[in-house]
């Protein structure tokens, strides 16, 4: 196993756990903006402190890509968090994690990363997995169909935005930024924007009681996930590392059934099997 694949697999697990924390927060009725603001308040100082103590904090022009990623990630994660309020995590999370198709297309088209046969097969299997999962039940019974359709639009916006953000990471790393600096730059921009957005919406910055129980764990898990992803991108191709890392939806789908009472269906199972085979093919490629 190569070092970039090991990093990507570690990111996969962390992203999967993160998806479950997002769903738990949505089920608790925590508004997306408050949840993300709270997450940023934990995330930003923690990653800056980590980068400072490990002597990997070195802001420069390449780190600007991290700032751009912070803006795009806010768009992606805000829409993703809102989509989980009505959508099933075992469907929404897999669709969201297909953002790697956007990243891979940009990496192959812009950075001229090779499109090998194994990559092509892996991408086709991932697309098949997404189609199969979209054909399953997106919601639980009793929910407004219009709200469910809205959750699907939100997760598609989140998917496109996050795929573009992943590509920004690769550009910054290729220009010489450290993974920790990229993540710190992203955190500063994300935290400032989401705090301003929340204040503009609610005219207050007092988060609801108990938000830390969701935002704190989400921040810690995502710090680990992003660091693993960025270190993987530093060593390997974006069209390999990002697809593997984003397969965390397999973890989220299993947790969705076990802990959130979401039903297994033959189509959902087939979709997860296709995703798992895609993961194996990409890891070998």
Secondary structure as GFF3:
##gff-version 3
##sequence-region A 1 285
A	DSSP	alpha_helix	3	27	.	.	.	ID=ss1
A	DSSP	alpha_helix	32	53	.	.	.	ID=ss2
A	DSSP	three_ten_helix	61	63	.	.	.	ID=ss3
A	DSSP	alpha_helix	64	83	.	.	.	ID=ss4
A	DSSP	alpha_helix	89	97	.	.	.	ID=ss5
A	DSSP	alpha_helix	100	110	.	.	.	ID=ss6
A	DSSP	alpha_helix	117	134	.	.	.	ID=ss7
A	DSSP	alpha_helix	145	174	.	.	.	ID=ss8
A	DSSP	alpha_helix	179	202	.	.	.	ID=ss9
A	DSSP	alpha_helix	212	235	.	.	.	ID=ss10
A	DSSP	alpha_helix	238	245	.	.	.	ID=ss11
A	DSSP	three_ten_helix	246	248	.	.	.	ID=ss12
A	DSSP	alpha_helix	249	259	.	.	.	ID=ss13
A	DSSP	alpha_helix	266	284	.	.	.	ID=ss14
###
